[in-house]
Amino acid sequence: MKIAYTTIIVRDMDESVSFYTGIMGFEVHSRHNPQPGVMITLLKGPGETMVELIKETVHDAGFYSIGMDVEDLNSTIERLKAGGAKITMEPVSISVGSLAFIEDPNGVRIALIQHS
């Protein structure tokens, strides 16, 4: 597993993008509107560093999750279950592959993604 990105829920997408590009030095990698009322902007930093900004109305603004890439999501989930990890969302298909969520002992959400 490797950390691929950090997800932040934002109140104002334009203000947040301006902060991360103008002040923090990130570049806009891509923008997505997966469904009505949801905007996603992926920002690329040095090396492979990525920040995902999401504007939506379901979650409070702030840190949301850490995203990790995995080679085989199903076997990773089974190994984590056997080790006692709290699985908060079983694997589901998404546009880029498969996604599941676990939670660390502090309540931090960790998105596990297998790209297809």
C-alpha positions, 0 to 999 in steps of 0.5 A: 500500500502507498498513500496516494492522496488526502481528501478534504471537504471544502466550503468554497472550491474556488477559494480552496483551489486558489489557496492550494495553487497560489500559496501552497504551490500545487497544480490543478490535475483534473476536475470532476462533477460525478453527480449533481451538487458534487465537485471534485478537484485533484491537485498535484504537488511535488513528486506523487503528492495529491490532494483531493478537494470535494465540495458537497453538502453531506459532510462537514468541511475539513479533513475527510480521509487518506487514500491508499492505492492497493494492488488487490483490494479483496485480498487486502480487505481480507488480510485487514479483517483478519488483523482486526481492522474496522471495515466501514465500507466493503469493496464497491466498483467505482469509475476508476476501479474498486474502493473500500474504507477502513477506519484507524483506532483514532477514527481516521478514514482510510480509502483503499483503492484498486485501479483497473 
